[in-house]
Amino acid sequence: MARADFYLIGKPRFREQPLLLVCELARRAVHSGQPLLVLAASMAQAEALDDLMWSFDPDEFLPHQVAGVEEDEDEVEVLIAPPEQSPPMRALVLNLRDAPVPAGFERVLEVVPADESARGPLRERWKHYQSLGLDLAKHDM
């Protein structure tokens, strides 16, 4: 059964730089051997995430790239897709966009902002995934 995991930003380092949480979740995916598709909200966000993944952990490289830049996208473990790119869906998807992820995944990860006033769209996505019958889980980060 498909599953949706919501990660609530709590720790100060994630509050200051929410994309660090995305890097942490990407590292977990790589360690578990699951190719990850990150749906970025904009090209600027995709590029910022690309830059951050280079410096995230000085002792470990996260294999990643932005979709549409190089040919071998199917091979890379973490593929970051700006809205203008539509790479094939992967089993594991991390969603940074405003809309819920369409079908085709086994597990979707959603990052919930620390700011309570910005959580409305995430509540809507929770209800959406719930209505599809997905297993839902919440994690405090």
Secondary structure by P-SEA (a helix, b strand, c coil): ccbbbbbbbccccccccaaaaaaaaaaaaaaacbbbbbbcccaaaaaaaaaaaacccccccccccccccccccccccbbbbccccccccccbbbbcccccccccccbbbbbbbcccccaaaaaaaaaaaaaaccbbbbbcc
